[in-house]
Amino acid sequence: MRGIVIVAGGDRYFLNAYINIKSLREHLKCNLPIEVFYLGDFDLSKKRRDILETFKDVKCINIGELNPENTICTKENGGWQAKTYSLLKSAFTEILFLDADSFPRFNPESLFELESYQKYGNLFFKDKEGFELTTDFFQKNKEFLGFDFNFTIDCLDSGQFLINKDKCLQSLIYANEFNLNPATYEIMYGDKDTFILGFIKAKQFINLNDTYPELVRNTYVHSINNERWFCHLILESKLKYNGEITYPVKYFAYQQHVRNAISKLVEIL
């Protein structure tokens, strides 16, 4: 079963998730079911969950209820642990993961048919050119990592990727284990490169898209086959309730749709 997974919570991520889902359904005509994971009631209120679930085939899932040991449902470390955990707990086998602030420009259903994804069961996107996990990094931390690796590899931007759990389950399990260990965040920032660690530890090929993102007004614009596919709003470029434009409008073909949707959302909150 194919579907989209989003982790969202807090004011600004709720707004971005709402606009993302609304755009997927109403503008891009995407019919993939969507699961929205959140850390607990403190992270996403019932009213906001109800708003998201007004869209067809959208389900909000409380990680706190899935994880009674309370090792996940905290706001420490920015909720980074939630990403790999939600993928493992998702009902979907083939997943397009989206950060709440990573917006597809086209209906993403066709991405599952890409030849490289079909071959390897995963498709990830590179981080900014020059961001790397170096040989020195791997050698310095090999005891902690549990493997020896003598190559340099591009870092990735985990704001959007495809993964097939039937093909990549062990890699995902290892990535999740790294995220559950707080010491991981002492040697790297965030969850994004834990996927690389998981795939290397599982001795599985991680399929990185062959181009680096364009950086436009604090937005990563990721392309596939020379077509701009995703706008990942990083840093302060995320959508804002006041409608302030801090992202490259020219890559949002449905800009007026976004602004109208924000205005209507503010009215019902």
Solvent accessible surface area in square Angstrom, and as a share of the most:
residue,aa,sasa,rsa
1,M,139,0.62
2,R,76,0.28
3,G,0,0.00
4,I,0,0.00
5,V,0,0.00
6,I,0,0.00
7,V,35,0.20
8,A,2,0.02
9,G,11,0.10
10,G,28,0.27
11,D,88,0.45
12,R,111,0.41
13,Y,73,0.28
14,F,0,0.00
15,L,0,0.00
16,N,0,0.00
17,A,0,0.00
18,Y,17,0.07
19,I,0,0.00
20,N,0,0.00
21,I,0,0.00
22,K,31,0.13
23,S,1,0.01
24,L,0,0.00
25,R,32,0.12
26,E,78,0.35
27,H,74,0.33
28,L,18,0.09
29,K,133,0.56
30,C,1,0.00
31,N,108,0.55
32,L,17,0.08
33,P,31,0.19
34,I,2,0.01
35,E,8,0.04
36,V,0,0.00
37,F,1,0.00
38,Y,9,0.04
39,L,10,0.05
40,G,7,0.06
41,D,94,0.49
42,F,110,0.46
43,D,17,0.09
44,L,1,0.00
45,S,49,0.32
46,K,132,0.56
47,K,107,0.45
48,R,50,0.18
49,R,42,0.15
50,D,63,0.33
51,I,18,0.09
52,L,0,0.00
53,E,74,0.33
54,T,108,0.63
55,F,24,0.10
56,K,147,0.62
57,D,82,0.43
58,V,13,0.07
59,K,124,0.52
60,C,17,0.10
61,I,25,0.13
62,N,21,0.11
63,I,0,0.00
64,G,20,0.19
65,E,137,0.61
66,L,70,0.35
67,N,14,0.07
68,P,108,0.68
69,E,123,0.55
70,N,82,0.42
71,T,81,0.47
72,I,1,0.00
73,C,23,0.14
74,T,39,0.22
75,K,121,0.51
76,E,123,0.55
77,N,55,0.28
78,G,65,0.63
79,G,10,0.10
80,W,58,0.20
81,Q,17,0.07
82,A,1,0.01
83,K,18,0.07
84,T,0,0.00
85,Y,18,0.07
86,S,0,0.00
87,L,0,0.00
88,L,48,0.24
89,K,100,0.43
90,S,9,0.06
91,A,77,0.59
92,F,7,0.03
93,T,36,0.21
94,E,28,0.13
95,I,0,0.00
96,L,1,0.00
97,F,1,0.00
98,L,0,0.00
99,D,29,0.15
100,A,2,0.01
101,D,5,0.02
102,S,0,0.00
103,F,1,0.01
104,P,1,0.01
105,R,47,0.17
106,F,73,0.30
107,N,46,0.24
108,P,0,0.00
109,E,58,0.26
110,S,65,0.42
111,L,3,0.02
112,F,0,0.00
113,E,104,0.47
114,L,38,0.19
115,E,150,0.67
116,S,42,0.27
117,Y,3,0.01
118,Q,78,0.35
119,K,141,0.60
120,Y,68,0.26
121,G,1,0.01
122,N,0,0.00
123,L,5,0.03
124,F,0,0.00
125,F,3,0.01
126,K,28,0.12
127,D,8,0.04
128,K,86,0.37
129,E,117,0.53
130,G,56,0.54
131,F,97,0.40
132,E,84,0.38
133,L,12,0.06
134,T,53,0.31
135,T,46,0.27
136,D,112,0.58
137,F,31,0.13
138,F,1,0.00
139,Q,61,0.27
140,K,174,0.74
141,N,20,0.10
142,K,91,0.38
143,E,169,0.76
144,F,72,0.30
145,L,1,0.01
146,G,54,0.52
147,F,32,0.13
148,D,85,0.44
149,F,40,0.17
150,N,90,0.46
151,F,135,0.56
152,T,68,0.39
153,I,32,0.16
154,D,27,0.14
155,C,10,0.06
156,L,0,0.00
157,D,9,0.05
158,S,6,0.04
159,G,1,0.01
160,Q,0,0.00
161,F,0,0.00
162,L,1,0.01
163,I,0,0.00
164,N,18,0.09
165,K,24,0.10
166,D,121,0.62
167,K,101,0.43
168,C,0,0.00
169,L,84,0.42
170,Q,85,0.38
171,S,0,0.00
172,L,1,0.00
173,I,56,0.28
174,Y,53,0.20
175,A,1,0.00
176,N,13,0.07
177,E,89,0.40
178,F,14,0.06
179,N,1,0.01
180,L,76,0.38
181,N,61,0.31
182,P,94,0.59
183,A,35,0.27
184,T,0,0.00
185,Y,32,0.12
186,E,145,0.65
187,I,53,0.27
188,M,20,0.09
189,Y,173,0.66
190,G,4,0.04
191,D,10,0.05
192,K,48,0.20
193,D,7,0.03
194,T,0,0.00
195,F,0,0.00
196,I,0,0.00
197,L,0,0.00
198,G,0,0.00
199,F,1,0.00
200,I,25,0.13
201,K,67,0.28
202,A,27,0.21
203,K,189,0.80
204,Q,55,0.24
205,F,115,0.48
206,I,16,0.08
207,N,12,0.06
208,L,32,0.16
209,N,15,0.08
210,D,116,0.60
211,T,58,0.34
212,Y,78,0.30
213,P,16,0.10
214,E,63,0.28
215,L,88,0.44
216,V,37,0.21
217,R,138,0.50
218,N,65,0.33
219,T,0,0.00
220,Y,16,0.06
221,V,1,0.01
222,H,2,0.01
223,S,21,0.13
224,I,11,0.05
225,N,125,0.64
226,N,151,0.78
227,E,86,0.39
228,R,91,0.33
229,W,28,0.10
230,F,1,0.00
231,C,1,0.00
232,H,14,0.06
233,L,0,0.00
234,I,33,0.17
235,L,117,0.58
236,E,115,0.51
237,S,1,0.00
238,K,15,0.07
239,L,3,0.01
240,K,53,0.22
241,Y,68,0.26
242,N,117,0.60
243,G,15,0.15
244,E,85,0.38
245,I,53,0.27
246,T,28,0.16
247,Y,5,0.02
248,P,5,0.03
249,V,56,0.32
250,K,147,0.62
251,Y,17,0.07
252,F,6,0.03
253,A,84,0.65
254,Y,11,0.04
255,Q,24,0.11
256,Q,116,0.51
257,H,42,0.19
258,V,0,0.00
259,R,104,0.38
260,N,72,0.37
261,A,2,0.01
262,I,8,0.04
263,S,63,0.40
264,K,128,0.54
265,L,0,0.00
266,V,71,0.41
267,E,140,0.63
268,I,93,0.47
269,L,70,0.35
